[in-house]
Amino acid sequence: MSGSLRIAVAQRHFRVGDVAGNADAMIADLAHARDALGAQLVVFPELALVGYPPDDLLLRSGLPEAVETAMARIAAAVSGITVVIGHPSFDDGVCRNSASVLRDGACVARTHKQALPNYGVFDEKRHFTPGERTLCFDCAGRRIGLLVCEDLWVPEPAEQARADGAELIVSINASPFTRGKAQQRAEIVRARARETGLPLLYANLVGGQDDLLFDGASHAIDGSGAPTFVAPPFVDDLFPVDCEQGVLRGPVFEGEEAMAVLWRGLVRAVRDYVDGNGFPGAIVGLSGGIDSAVVAAIAVDALGAERVRTVAMPSRYTAGMSNDDAGEQARRMGTRHDVIPVEPAFGAVTDMLGDVFAGREPDVTEENLQSRIRGLLLMAMSNKFGHVVLTTGNKSEMAVGYATLYGDMCGGFAPLKDVYKGDVWRLARWRNREVEVIPARVIDRPPSAELRADQTDEDSLPPYAVLDEILRLYVEEQQAPSAIAAQGFDADIVAQVTALVRRAEYKRRQAPPGPKVTPVAFGRDRRFPITARYETL
C-alpha cells in the first residue's frame, strides 16, 4: 500500500421501510464525509437503504421501484468520493442482500451476501438468494475486499478476497446487540484478520428496531489481530478511519462496564421505539418497586422528563413507603406525577362479582383484579394523551408467568422484557452512581407485588439469584431439568420453575415487544408451542 486512504464509517440508525428518508440521510452523510472529513470512501451498513430487518416488507410490490429510484438518486449525488451501500436488489424475481459500490454518478460494482443466517432472530433464507463470490474493488489505489455481515463469520469469503489481491477487507453489518456480543464479534474479526494477514474494517448499524437493538460498536483490526479503531456503542456518527502503510487507524473508545453499556442500550431502545412510532411521550406506572423505578429512569434518560408521565395507583395493600418512594423518585426526575387510588374501582368490581364468587375465599383472582384495574387506568391515559405505556415486567417474571395478563402486561413496549431481575437491581445501582434518582429504599427492600397483606416475591418463588440461574440454563442453554438439578440445584425447585416457564407460554405470546439483550430472548429467538408436553426435555 502507498499513500493514505481515509474511510468514513457511517454508524447510523436507518428506519425500516423509509427508503426515501434513508436515501436523504445517506446523501447528506456522503457530502459531509467528503467535504468535512476529507474521506475518499464512505461505508454504510448492511441493508441500510431499507433498514434492518425489513422482514416481509421485501414482499411488497412497490419496494423494488422505491429501491431503484433511491439508488439512482444517491448515485447522482456521488462525486469526488466512493460509496459502499447495503440494500436489497431485485433481478428477475430474485431478491438478494446486496452491497453496491457507487462512484462518479454510477454503480461500478455490486456483490451479494453469500452466507444467509437462519437461526435465532435471523430468517434471511425466507427472502434472499445467496451470492456466489466475494467482490474486490479499487479505491484510491487500494484493492478492497467487500463482505456482507455473515460472510465474515465463515473463513471462505475473506480468504477469497485475499486470493483476489485485496489489501484490506471491509465488512458491512446489521448485527444485533446482546450482552457480550461485541467481544464475540471482535474474536471473529480477529480470526479473519490473522487468517488473511489483512487489516479488516467492521461497520455496523446502530439503533432500536422493535425487539432488536443494534449497538454499532464498529471497529478495525490490523493483520495481527490488534484493535486500531473502536467506535462507542449506541452512538450515531461518522467516524474517520485512515489506512496508512497497511494499518487502519481511528479513534479508540476504551469501553465501559457491562451495566453502563446495558443501560445505554435500553435508553436507546426506548427512545427509538417512542420516536419511531410517533408517540409524544411515555407513561409509566410508578409503584415504589424496583422494576418500575428502573423503567421510569430509563424513560426519562431516553425522552427527557417533560415527555414522561408517572402514575402511582395505590390499593389497600400498598405500603406507605411505596407511595412516598414513588413520589420522591418522580420529584427527583422532574416528571409529572399523578396519584390515582384503585380502591374505588377494586371495591366496585369485587361487589359486582360478589354473587358469582359467593362461597369462595379470596385468592390470586382478587390480586390480579388490582393489576388489571391499573392496566385499565394506564391505557385510558394512553388513549387520552397519546403517550405509549411502558410496561415494567422483567425477564424473570415473564419467564415464570408472574406478570398479569391484561394487567401489568398492558402497554406498547417492555424495556425490561429481556433483563433478569438480578440485573434490574444492578442497573439501578449503576444509574444511582451518576445521580441518585432512585430512592435507596426502593433498591434495598424485599421485592413485593403488594397485592395482598405482607406479600413478598419469595413467598412463591426461590430467591432471584437461584431463579435467574435456573432460567438461564433452561431458556438460554436449553438444558433439561435433570441436567440443571445435577449442577446442585434442588430438583423440586427446578421442577417448579420449569413448569412455570412452560405454563406461561400463552402469556408471553400476548406480551408487548421489548429489546433483546441476552443470547435467547422470548419472541423471535424462542419459538415454543403453547400446547405441548415436554416436561423432561
C-alpha positions as CSV (number, residue, x, y, z in Angstrom):
1,M,0.0,0.0,0.0
2,S,1.1,3.6,-0.7
3,G,-0.3,6.9,0.3
4,S,-3.3,7.4,2.6
5,L,-6.9,6.4,2.3
6,R,-9.5,8.0,4.6
7,I,-12.7,6.0,5.2
8,A,-15.8,7.4,6.9
9,V,-17.7,4.7,8.8
10,A,-21.4,5.7,8.9
11,Q,-22.5,4.1,12.1
12,R,-26.1,5.3,11.7
13,H,-29.7,4.4,12.5
14,F,-31.8,3.8,9.4
15,R,-35.5,3.4,9.8
16,V,-37.1,0.2,8.4
17,G,-39.1,1.0,5.2
18,D,-38.2,4.6,5.0
19,V,-36.3,4.2,1.7
20,A,-36.6,7.9,0.7
21,G,-35.7,9.2,4.1
22,N,-32.7,6.9,4.4
23,A,-31.5,8.0,1.0
24,D,-31.7,11.6,2.1
25,A,-29.6,10.8,5.2
26,M,-27.0,9.0,3.1
27,I,-26.7,11.8,0.6
28,A,-26.1,14.3,3.5
29,D,-23.6,11.9,5.1
30,L,-21.6,11.3,1.9
31,A,-21.3,15.1,1.3
32,H,-20.2,15.6,4.9
33,A,-17.7,12.7,4.7
34,R,-16.2,14.2,1.5
35,D,-16.2,17.9,2.4
36,A,-15.7,18.0,6.2
37,L,-13.8,14.8,6.9
38,G,-11.8,14.6,3.7
39,A,-12.9,11.0,3.1
40,Q,-12.3,9.1,-0.1
41,L,-14.6,6.3,0.8
42,V,-17.8,6.2,3.0
43,V,-19.3,2.9,4.2
44,F,-22.9,2.4,5.1
45,P,-24.2,-0.7,6.9
46,E,-25.9,-3.8,5.6
47,L,-29.4,-3.1,4.1
48,A,-29.1,0.5,5.3
49,L,-31.3,1.8,2.4
50,V,-34.4,-0.2,3.6
51,G,-33.4,-0.7,7.3
52,Y,-32.9,-3.9,9.1
53,P,-34.6,-6.3,9.4
54,P,-37.1,-5.5,6.6
55,D,-38.9,-8.8,7.1
56,D,-41.9,-9.2,4.8
57,L,-41.6,-5.6,3.6
58,L,-39.4,-7.3,1.0
59,L,-42.6,-8.9,-0.5
60,R,-44.3,-5.5,-1.1
61,S,-44.7,-4.9,-4.8
62,G,-43.7,-1.3,-4.6
63,L,-40.4,-1.9,-2.9
64,P,-38.2,-2.7,-6.0
65,E,-39.1,0.5,-7.7
66,A,-38.6,2.5,-4.5
67,V,-35.1,1.0,-4.1
68,E,-34.2,1.5,-7.7
69,T,-35.3,5.2,-7.6
70,A,-33.4,5.8,-4.3
71,M,-30.2,4.1,-5.6
72,A,-30.3,6.3,-8.7
73,R,-30.8,9.4,-6.6
74,I,-27.9,8.5,-4.3
75,A,-25.6,7.6,-7.3
76,A,-26.4,11.0,-8.9
77,A,-25.1,12.7,-5.7
78,V,-21.8,10.8,-5.6
79,S,-18.9,12.9,-6.8
80,G,-15.4,13.0,-5.5
81,I,-16.0,10.1,-3.2
82,T,-16.7,6.3,-3.4
83,V,-19.7,5.0,-1.5
84,V,-20.4,1.4,-0.3
85,I,-24.1,1.0,0.5
86,G,-26.1,-2.0,1.7
87,H,-29.5,-2.6,0.0
88,P,-31.8,-5.3,-1.3
89,S,-31.6,-5.9,-5.0
90,F,-34.3,-7.4,-7.2
91,D,-33.5,-9.1,-10.5
92,D,-35.9,-11.3,-12.5
93,G,-37.9,-12.1,-9.4
94,V,-34.8,-12.9,-7.3
95,C,-34.2,-10.9,-4.1
96,R,-30.7,-10.6,-2.7
97,N,-29.0,-8.9,0.2
98,S,-26.6,-6.7,-1.7
99,A,-23.8,-4.2,-1.4
100,S,-23.1,-1.7,-4.2
101,V,-20.1,0.5,-4.9
102,L,-21.0,3.9,-6.3
103,R,-18.6,6.3,-7.9
104,D,-19.0,9.4,-10.2
105,G,-22.7,9.1,-10.6
106,A,-22.9,5.4,-11.2
107,C,-22.9,1.9,-9.7
108,V,-19.5,0.5,-10.6
109,A,-19.7,-2.9,-8.8
110,R,-22.2,-5.0,-6.8
111,T,-21.9,-8.0,-4.6
112,H,-24.4,-10.3,-2.8
113,K,-24.3,-11.8,0.7
114,Q,-23.2,-15.4,0.5
115,A,-23.9,-16.8,4.0
116,L,-27.5,-16.3,4.9
117,P,-28.2,-16.7,8.6
118,N,-31.3,-18.7,9.5
119,Y,-31.2,-19.0,13.3
120,G,-32.3,-17.1,16.3
121,V,-33.7,-13.7,15.2
122,F,-32.5,-14.2,11.6
123,D,-34.7,-15.5,8.9
124,E,-32.9,-14.5,5.7
125,K,-33.4,-17.7,3.7
126,R,-37.1,-16.8,3.7
127,H,-36.4,-13.8,1.4
128,F,-32.9,-13.9,-0.1
129,T,-31.0,-15.9,-2.6
130,P,-27.3,-16.2,-1.7
131,G,-24.5,-14.7,-3.7
132,E,-21.6,-16.8,-5.0
133,R,-18.4,-14.8,-4.9
134,T,-16.6,-12.1,-2.9
135,L,-16.2,-8.7,-4.6
136,C,-12.9,-6.8,-4.7
137,F,-13.0,-3.2,-5.9
138,D,-10.4,-0.4,-6.3
139,C,-10.4,2.9,-4.4
140,A,-7.6,5.5,-4.2
141,G,-5.0,3.0,-5.3
142,R,-6.2,0.3,-2.8
143,R,-7.8,-3.1,-3.6
144,I,-10.6,-3.7,-1.1
145,G,-12.5,-6.9,-0.4
146,L,-16.2,-6.3,0.4
147,L,-18.1,-8.7,2.7
148,V,-21.7,-8.6,3.9
149,C,-22.2,-9.4,7.6
150,E,-22.5,-13.2,8.0
151,D,-19.9,-13.7,5.2
152,L,-17.4,-12.6,7.9
153,W,-18.3,-15.5,10.2
154,V,-17.0,-18.2,7.8
155,P,-13.5,-18.2,6.5
156,E,-14.0,-18.7,2.8
157,P,-15.2,-15.2,1.6
158,A,-12.4,-13.4,3.4
159,E,-9.8,-15.9,2.0
160,Q,-11.3,-15.4,-1.5
161,A,-10.8,-11.6,-1.1
162,R,-7.1,-12.2,-0.1
163,A,-6.6,-14.5,-3.1
164,D,-8.1,-11.9,-5.4
165,G,-5.5,-9.4,-4.3
166,A,-7.4,-7.5,-1.6
167,E,-5.1,-5.2,0.6
168,L,-7.8,-4.7,3.2
169,I,-11.3,-6.0,3.9
170,V,-14.4,-4.0,4.6
171,S,-17.4,-5.8,6.2
172,I,-20.8,-4.1,6.3
173,N,-23.2,-5.4,9.0
174,A,-26.5,-5.3,10.8
175,S,-25.6,-7.3,13.8
176,P,-28.0,-7.0,16.8
177,F,-26.7,-6.4,20.3
178,T,-26.7,-8.9,23.1
179,R,-24.5,-8.7,26.2
180,G,-21.1,-10.0,25.3
181,K,-21.7,-9.8,21.5
182,A,-19.1,-7.1,20.9
183,Q,-16.4,-9.4,22.3
184,Q,-17.7,-12.3,20.2
185,R,-17.6,-10.2,17.0
186,A,-14.1,-8.9,17.8
187,E,-12.9,-12.5,18.1
188,I,-14.4,-13.4,14.7
189,V,-12.9,-10.3,13.1
190,R,-9.5,-11.0,14.7
191,A,-9.6,-14.6,13.4
192,R,-10.3,-13.4,9.8
193,A,-7.5,-10.8,10.0
194,R,-5.0,-13.3,11.3
195,E,-6.0,-15.9,8.6
196,T,-5.6,-13.4,5.8
197,G,-2.9,-11.2,7.3
198,L,-5.1,-8.2,6.2
199,P,-6.5,-5.3,8.1
200,L,-10.3,-5.5,8.5
201,L,-12.9,-2.8,9.0
202,Y,-16.2,-3.8,10.6
203,A,-19.0,-1.2,10.1
204,N,-22.3,-1.9,12.0
205,L,-25.8,-0.5,12.2
206,V,-27.0,1.3,15.4
207,G,-30.4,1.9,17.0
208,G,-33.5,0.2,18.2
209,Q,-35.9,-1.6,15.9
210,D,-38.9,-3.1,17.6
211,D,-37.5,-6.1,19.6
212,L,-34.0,-5.8,18.2
213,L,-31.3,-3.4,19.3
214,F,-28.2,-2.6,17.3
215,D,-25.1,-1.2,19.1
216,G,-22.9,-0.2,16.3
217,A,-19.5,-0.8,18.1
218,S,-17.9,-0.6,14.7
219,H,-14.1,-1.3,14.8
220,A,-11.0,-2.2,12.9
221,I,-8.3,-4.8,13.4
222,D,-4.9,-4.9,11.9
223,G,-3.4,-8.0,10.3
224,S,-2.0,-9.3,13.6
225,G,-5.4,-9.0,15.3
226,A,-4.9,-5.9,17.3
227,P,-7.7,-3.3,17.5
228,T,-6.9,0.0,15.9
229,F,-10.3,1.7,15.8
230,V,-13.3,1.2,18.2
231,A,-16.5,3.3,18.0
232,P,-18.6,3.8,21.1
233,P,-21.8,1.7,21.3
234,F,-25.2,3.2,20.7
235,V,-23.8,6.4,19.2
236,D,-24.8,7.8,15.8
237,D,-21.8,9.4,14.0
238,L,-19.5,9.4,11.0
239,F,-16.1,8.0,12.2
240,P,-13.0,8.8,10.2
241,V,-10.6,5.8,9.8
242,D,-7.2,6.2,8.0
243,C,-5.5,3.4,6.1
244,E,-1.7,4.0,6.0
245,Q,1.0,1.5,5.3
246,G,-1.3,-1.4,5.7
247,V,-2.8,-0.3,9.0
248,L,-6.3,1.1,9.7
249,R,-6.3,3.8,12.4
250,G,-9.2,5.7,14.0
251,P,-10.5,6.8,17.4
252,V,-10.4,4.1,20.0
253,F,-13.2,4.0,22.6
254,E,-11.9,2.5,25.8
255,G,-15.1,0.7,26.7
256,E,-17.4,0.7,29.7
257,E,-18.6,-1.7,32.3
258,A,-21.4,-4.1,31.4
259,M,-24.2,-2.2,33.3
260,A,-23.3,1.1,31.6
261,V,-23.5,-0.5,28.2
262,L,-26.8,-2.2,29.0
263,W,-28.3,1.0,30.4
264,R,-27.4,3.0,27.3
265,G,-28.8,0.2,25.1
266,L,-32.1,0.2,26.9
267,V,-32.3,4.0,26.8
268,R,-31.6,3.9,23.0
269,A,-34.3,1.2,22.5
270,V,-37.0,3.2,24.3
271,R,-36.1,6.4,22.5
272,D,-36.1,4.9,19.1
273,Y,-39.4,3.0,19.7
274,V,-41.2,6.0,21.1
275,D,-39.9,8.4,18.4
276,G,-40.0,5.9,15.6
277,N,-43.7,5.3,16.2
278,G,-44.6,8.9,16.6
279,F,-45.6,8.9,20.3
280,P,-45.4,12.3,22.1
281,G,-44.1,10.6,25.2
282,A,-44.4,7.7,27.6
283,I,-46.4,6.7,30.7
284,V,-45.0,4.6,33.5
285,G,-46.9,3.1,36.4
286,L,-44.6,4.0,39.2
287,S,-45.3,1.7,42.2
288,G,-42.4,2.3,44.5
289,G,-40.9,-1.0,43.5
290,I,-37.6,-1.7,41.8
291,D,-38.8,-2.6,38.3
292,S,-41.0,0.5,37.7
293,A,-38.3,2.7,39.2
294,V,-35.7,1.5,36.7
295,V,-38.2,1.7,33.8
296,A,-39.1,5.3,34.8
297,A,-35.4,6.3,35.0
298,I,-34.7,4.8,31.6
299,A,-37.7,6.6,30.1
300,V,-36.5,10.0,31.5
301,D,-33.0,9.4,30.2
302,A,-34.4,8.5,26.8
303,L,-37.0,11.1,26.3
304,G,-36.5,13.9,28.9
305,A,-38.7,14.5,32.0
306,E,-41.1,16.7,30.1
307,R,-42.1,13.7,27.9
308,V,-42.7,11.2,30.7
309,R,-45.7,10.9,33.0
310,T,-45.5,8.7,36.1
311,V,-48.6,7.4,37.9
312,A,-49.0,5.8,41.3
313,M,-52.0,3.7,41.7
314,P,-52.1,2.6,45.4
315,S,-54.5,-0.1,46.8
316,R,-55.4,-1.1,50.3
317,Y,-52.3,-3.3,50.3
318,T,-49.8,-0.6,49.2
319,A,-47.3,0.3,51.9
320,G,-47.0,4.0,52.8
321,M,-43.3,3.8,51.9
322,S,-44.2,2.7,48.4
323,N,-46.3,5.8,47.8
324,D,-43.6,8.0,49.4
325,D,-40.8,6.5,47.3
326,A,-42.7,6.8,44.1
327,G,-43.4,10.4,44.7
328,E,-39.8,11.1,45.7
329,Q,-38.4,9.5,42.6
330,A,-40.8,11.5,40.4
331,R,-39.7,14.7,42.2
332,R,-36.1,13.8,41.6
333,M,-36.6,13.1,38.0
334,G,-38.9,16.0,37.4
335,T,-41.8,14.1,35.8
336,R,-45.5,15.0,36.1
337,H,-46.7,12.5,38.7
338,D,-50.4,11.6,39.3
339,V,-51.8,9.5,42.1
340,I,-55.0,7.5,41.3
341,P,-56.1,5.2,44.0
342,V,-57.5,1.9,42.7
343,E,-59.6,1.2,45.8
344,P,-62.9,2.7,44.4
345,A,-62.7,0.5,41.3
346,F,-61.5,-2.5,43.2
347,G,-64.4,-2.3,45.6
348,A,-66.9,-1.8,42.9
349,V,-65.6,-4.8,40.8
350,T,-65.5,-7.2,43.8
351,D,-69.0,-6.1,44.7
352,M,-70.1,-6.8,41.1
353,L,-68.6,-10.3,41.3
354,G,-69.9,-11.0,44.9
355,D,-72.8,-13.2,43.9
356,V,-70.7,-15.1,41.3
357,F,-67.9,-15.7,43.7
358,A,-70.1,-16.5,46.7
359,G,-68.7,-19.2,49.0
360,R,-65.1,-18.9,47.6
361,E,-62.2,-17.4,49.5
362,P,-60.2,-14.5,48.1
363,D,-57.2,-15.7,46.1
364,V,-55.0,-14.7,43.2
365,T,-58.2,-13.7,41.4
366,E,-58.6,-10.6,43.6
367,E,-54.8,-9.9,43.4
368,N,-55.0,-9.8,39.6
369,L,-58.1,-7.6,39.6
370,Q,-55.9,-4.8,41.1
371,S,-53.3,-5.2,38.4
372,R,-55.9,-5.2,35.7
373,I,-57.5,-2.1,37.1
374,R,-54.1,-0.4,37.0
375,G,-53.7,-1.5,33.4
376,L,-57.1,-0.1,32.5
377,L,-56.1,3.3,34.1
378,L,-52.8,3.4,32.3
379,M,-54.3,2.5,28.9
380,A,-57.1,5.2,29.4
381,M,-54.4,7.8,29.9
382,S,-52.6,6.5,26.9
383,N,-55.7,6.9,24.8
384,K,-56.4,10.3,26.1
385,F,-52.9,11.8,25.8
386,G,-51.3,9.6,23.1
387,H,-48.4,8.5,25.2
388,V,-47.3,4.9,25.0
389,V,-47.4,2.8,28.2
390,L,-44.1,1.3,29.1
391,T,-44.6,-2.0,31.0
392,T,-42.4,-2.8,33.9
393,G,-42.1,-6.7,33.9
394,N,-38.6,-8.2,33.8
395,K,-37.4,-11.4,32.1
396,S,-37.6,-13.4,35.3
397,E,-41.3,-12.5,35.8
398,M,-42.1,-13.1,32.1
399,A,-40.4,-16.5,32.3
400,V,-42.5,-17.8,35.1
401,G,-45.8,-16.0,34.4
402,Y,-45.5,-13.6,37.3
403,A,-47.0,-10.8,35.2
404,T,-50.7,-10.3,35.0
405,L,-52.3,-10.7,31.6
406,Y,-54.3,-7.6,30.7
407,G,-52.8,-6.0,33.9
408,D,-49.1,-5.1,34.3
409,M,-48.5,-6.6,30.8
410,C,-50.7,-3.8,29.3
411,G,-48.7,-1.4,27.2
412,G,-46.8,-0.8,24.0
413,F,-43.2,-1.5,24.9
414,A,-41.4,-3.5,27.6
415,P,-37.9,-2.2,28.3
416,L,-37.0,-4.9,30.8
417,K,-38.6,-7.8,28.9
418,D,-35.2,-9.5,28.4
419,V,-33.5,-8.3,31.6
420,Y,-33.3,-10.7,34.5
421,K,-34.4,-9.5,38.0
422,G,-30.8,-9.6,39.3
423,D,-29.7,-7.2,36.6
424,V,-32.6,-4.9,37.3
425,W,-31.0,-4.3,40.7
426,R,-27.6,-3.9,39.2
427,L,-28.9,-1.4,36.7
428,A,-30.5,0.7,39.5
429,R,-27.2,0.8,41.5
430,W,-25.2,1.8,38.4
431,R,-27.7,4.6,37.5
432,N,-27.6,5.9,41.0
433,R,-23.8,6.3,40.8
434,E,-24.2,9.0,38.3
435,V,-27.1,10.8,40.1
436,E,-29.2,9.2,42.7
437,V,-32.6,9.3,41.1
438,I,-33.9,6.0,42.6
439,P,-34.5,6.2,46.4
440,A,-32.2,3.8,48.2
441,R,-35.0,2.1,50.0
442,V,-36.5,1.0,46.7
443,I,-33.3,-0.9,45.9
444,D,-32.8,-2.3,49.4
445,R,-36.3,-3.5,50.4
446,P,-37.5,-7.1,49.5
447,P,-39.5,-7.1,46.3
448,S,-43.3,-7.4,46.5
449,A,-46.2,-7.1,44.2
450,E,-48.2,-5.7,47.1
451,L,-51.4,-7.4,46.0
452,R,-52.1,-8.9,49.4
453,A,-51.1,-8.3,53.0
454,D,-47.4,-8.8,53.9
455,Q,-46.7,-10.3,50.4
456,T,-43.1,-10.8,49.1
457,D,-42.0,-12.4,45.9
458,E,-40.2,-15.2,47.7
459,D,-43.5,-16.4,49.2
460,S,-43.9,-18.4,45.9
461,L,-40.6,-18.2,44.1
462,P,-37.0,-19.2,45.0
463,P,-34.5,-16.3,45.7
464,Y,-33.9,-14.4,42.4
465,A,-30.2,-15.4,42.4
466,V,-31.3,-19.0,42.2
467,L,-34.3,-18.4,39.9
468,D,-32.3,-16.4,37.4
469,E,-29.6,-19.1,37.0
470,I,-32.1,-21.9,36.6
471,L,-33.9,-19.7,34.0
472,R,-30.6,-19.0,32.1
473,L,-29.8,-22.7,32.0
474,Y,-33.3,-23.8,30.9
475,V,-34.2,-20.9,28.5
476,E,-30.8,-19.9,27.0
477,E,-28.8,-23.1,27.2
478,Q,-31.8,-25.4,26.6
479,Q,-30.7,-27.7,29.4
480,A,-33.1,-30.4,30.6
481,P,-34.4,-30.2,34.2
482,S,-32.4,-33.2,35.2
483,A,-29.2,-31.7,33.9
484,I,-29.9,-28.4,35.8
485,A,-30.6,-30.4,39.1
486,A,-27.3,-32.3,38.6
487,Q,-25.5,-29.0,38.9
488,G,-26.5,-28.6,42.5
489,F,-30.0,-27.1,42.3
490,D,-32.8,-28.6,44.3
491,A,-34.7,-30.9,42.0
492,D,-38.1,-29.8,43.3
493,I,-37.3,-26.2,42.8
494,V,-36.1,-26.9,39.2
495,A,-39.3,-28.8,38.5
496,Q,-41.4,-25.9,39.9
497,V,-39.6,-23.3,37.9
498,T,-39.5,-25.2,34.6
499,A,-43.2,-26.0,34.9
500,L,-44.0,-22.3,35.4
501,V,-42.0,-21.4,32.3
502,R,-43.9,-23.9,30.2
503,R,-47.3,-22.9,31.6
504,A,-46.7,-19.2,30.9
505,E,-46.1,-19.6,27.1
506,Y,-49.6,-18.4,26.2
507,K,-49.0,-15.2,28.3
508,R,-45.7,-14.4,26.6
509,R,-47.3,-14.6,23.2
510,Q,-49.5,-11.7,24.2
511,A,-46.7,-9.6,25.7
512,P,-45.6,-6.3,24.1
513,P,-42.2,-6.2,22.3
514,G,-39.1,-5.3,24.2
515,P,-35.4,-5.1,23.3
516,K,-33.4,-8.3,23.1
517,V,-30.2,-8.1,25.2
518,T,-29.5,-11.7,26.1
519,P,-28.5,-14.6,23.7
520,V,-32.0,-16.1,23.8
521,A,-34.9,-13.7,24.3
522,F,-38.6,-14.5,24.4
523,G,-40.1,-13.9,21.0
524,R,-38.1,-14.2,17.8
525,D,-35.4,-16.3,19.5
526,R,-37.6,-18.8,21.3
527,R,-40.5,-20.3,19.4
528,F,-42.1,-22.9,21.5
529,P,-45.6,-24.4,21.2
530,I,-48.3,-23.4,23.7
531,T,-50.0,-26.8,23.7
532,A,-47.3,-29.4,24.2
533,R,-45.9,-31.9,26.7
534,Y,-42.2,-31.8,27.2
535,E,-41.6,-31.8,30.9
536,T,-38.4,-33.9,30.9
537,L,-36.8,-32.3,27.8
